[in-house]
Structures are given as structure tokens and as C-alpha cells.
Amino acid sequence: MTQQKYTTTQHDSAKPGENMDSSNDMISMQQIMEARGRIMDAAHETPMDKSSTFAEKAGVESVAFKMENFQKTGAFKIRGAYNKISQLSEEEKERGVIAASSGNHAQGVALAAQELGVDAKIVMPENTAESKIEATSGYGAEVVLSGQEYEEAYEKARKLQKEENLTFVHPYNDKNVVAGQGTLGLEMVEQLPELDTVLVAVGGGGLISGIARAVKARNPDAKVIGVQTEGCGSAKQTLNSDEIYERESVDTVAKGIATRSIGELPARYLREFVDEVVYVSDEEAEAATALLAERQKVVVEPAGAVAAAALLFQKEHDLGLEDDDVAVPLCGANIDLEEFGEICRRGKSYLTEVKNQC
């Protein structure tokens, strides 16, 4: 395996000039509670589903999945997007919002804006899957295709934002977005108050920021563990440093969390509220995706299944969860069906290989 190269920075790796208030960064539980009130009619309170299969295979006391794959648009993103857009001034709403995304954030912003009667423009890379473009435009957003990678789409969105005086909705470097994602954590501790450990997928870091803030406020002894794949991991280095680590490149089957670094704001939450970060392999992520389909009867994209992968292979990663009641949000289900079938076949094969080695 080629040794991954990192760069470090003291500022927001997602470009300066974001609508991020650097003062009073930490959201309060009151802000998360208020966010829940705002999004109540826009987002589902998704159920928790216990799994004896995963508990037995992982060797833990119990497992409960937070079924955010059943959320509107198939992912958690509408929580933060709606909480953000709903708090804009009437003048800002009249001008409209813009975002850059090739996946779940695009659909979350599009639907939230539609629900609030706000015009939305989403810039997506030119190679974005047609199904994702159609889903985003289906929620009423204007889709602009630009560049081959997210960074190019991002630059185009920032340019349009300035030219058209729109409000940029960032996927993770925004306190109101983080507070919206925190409603998921609040639901988890209310639905499963006995939880000992929460495993959370990490991309830019908005989801784990909100969940960790809510969980630690209600249950300070609970562990919060972030999960990335080896092909996009940088959060572990950032957690143990005063700097933000940025990868030179990313290469992973978990496209929904394929970021080169976490954001500046999430980095602060990571260091304050997250106990550990673990990296799983693509093979482990695919295995968890396959087992979730086979035994839980659900479609989850690999990015939404990485936390389940860390659970499934927790002994191999020395997580020490044997006596724990574990909660895992399944945070995304947006995947092309043909690709999903291929991933499940590879994942099933890997599970068989691991079983035969035991």
C-alpha cells in the first residue's frame, strides 16, 4: 500500500470565507432542542432497530441501529439543511440558497429549500450519477454541472454565491447545520438511554459533531467513536493534533464520506467530545453493507455502513466493546442499485473468506 501523504493547516480546509461564525463555536443542548422543534414537520424521527445478528457476530451486549436510511431523501442531511435555511432572514430567503455536493447534501438542501419556499441552486460535478442529478432536480432545485471533482464544483458554487448574492449552505462548517444533525443524537439517547457506545461515520464531520454534542450532554460516560475508511481517513490524525490533517488524495468505496479532511468547526467538536477514531477497510465496509441487506433487510450505501463495519469487526480493531450496548446510525441509503448489487456480492464473499479463516 502506498504511504498516504498529508498536509496540515490551522484553518478551514474547505476554503476560507464560509458563513461560519468563529465565536462561541460550541452549540448548546438548548440549540439542539430548538432545532428539533424547527425540523419536526420536515424530517422523520427515525426508529431504532435492534439486531441480535450483529450483536452476536460482533460479540457485544446489544446493538441498535438508528435507521436514518429511512429519512426523507435517504439520509440525515435534511436535518441540518432545514435548520439552517429556516433561520435565514426573509431577505436571504428571497435571494435563495446555494450548495455544492455530489450526493446526500444536495438532496437535503434541495428538499429543505422546497419545503420552505426558497429557491435553491446546487452545483454538482459533471460526472455525478444521473440518478442523483434527477433526485436533486426533482426536489425543485436548479442543478448546475461544473468540473470533474467536488473541489471544482465547490469553487463554482462560491463564485455563483458571490455573483448572485445567495446564501451558501455548507454541509458541516456551520453551527446551525451541526445543531440540526444533533437532533439525531438527541433522538438516540432518548430511544436508547442505556447506550454505552455510539459509532458514527465521519466525512466532513458535521454528523459526528452534532451526535457527540447531544450524547455527551445526556450521557457523559458514553463513548463516541468516529469511523472512516482507510482510503479517506484523516480524522484520527486530526483528533490527536492541534492541526487539521488533509490527505493528498482519497480512494474509497464509501463515496459519501470521501473528503480529504474534516472541517475546522467539526475538528473542535472532535477534540472536545469524541473518544476515538478508527479506520476500516473498504472490504469491511462492503461486508457490513452486505450483512445489513441480508439480515436487516435494508439498503445502506457503504458510507452509511462504515460504522456498522467497525462494530462488526470491533475485535480486529481492538475497540473493547464486548460488554457494551452499542448504537449505530445508518446514515445514508443513496446508491445506484447495480452498484449496490456488486458491493453486496463482494461483501458476501469477504464475509465467507473471513469465516473460513476462523
HELIX and SHEET records of a PDB file:
HELIX    1   1 MET A   29  ILE A   39  1                                  11    
HELIX    2   2 SER A   52  ALA A   58  1                                   7    
HELIX    3   3 GLU A   68  PHE A   70  5                                   3    
HELIX    4   4 LYS A   72  GLY A   74  5                                   3    
HELIX    5   5 LYS A   77  ILE A   85  1                                   9    
HELIX    6   6 GLU A   90  ARG A   95  1                                   6    
HELIX    7   7 ASN A  104  LEU A  116  1                                  13    
HELIX    8   8 GLU A  130  GLY A  138  1                                   9    
HELIX    9   9 TYR A  150  GLU A  164  1                                  15    
HELIX   10  10 LYS A  175  GLN A  191  1                                  17    
HELIX   11  11 GLY A  206  ARG A  218  1                                  13    
HELIX   12  12 ALA A  235  LEU A  239  1                                   5    
HELIX   13  13 LYS A  255  ILE A  257  5                                   3    
HELIX   14  14 GLU A  264  PHE A  273  1                                  10    
HELIX   15  15 ASP A  282  LEU A  291  1                                  10    
HELIX   16  16 LEU A  292  GLN A  296  3                                   5    
HELIX   17  17 PRO A  302  LEU A  312  1                                  11    
HELIX   18  18 LEU A  337  GLN A  357  1                                  21    
SHEET    1   A 2 TYR A   6  THR A   9  0                                        
SHEET    2   A 2 ILE A 244  ARG A 247 -1                                        
SHEET    1   B 6 MET A  48  LYS A  50  0                                        
SHEET    2   B 6 SER A  62  LYS A  66 -1                                        
SHEET    3   B 6 ASP A 325  PRO A 329  1                                        
SHEET    4   B 6 THR A 197  ALA A 201  1                                        
SHEET    5   B 6 LYS A 223  THR A 229  1                                        
SHEET    6   B 6 GLU A 276  VAL A 280  1                                        
SHEET    1   C 4 GLU A 142  LEU A 145  0                                        
SHEET    2   C 4 ALA A 120  MET A 124  1                                        
SHEET    3   C 4 VAL A  97  ALA A 100  1                                        
SHEET    4   C 4 THR A 167  PHE A 168  1                                        
END                                                                             
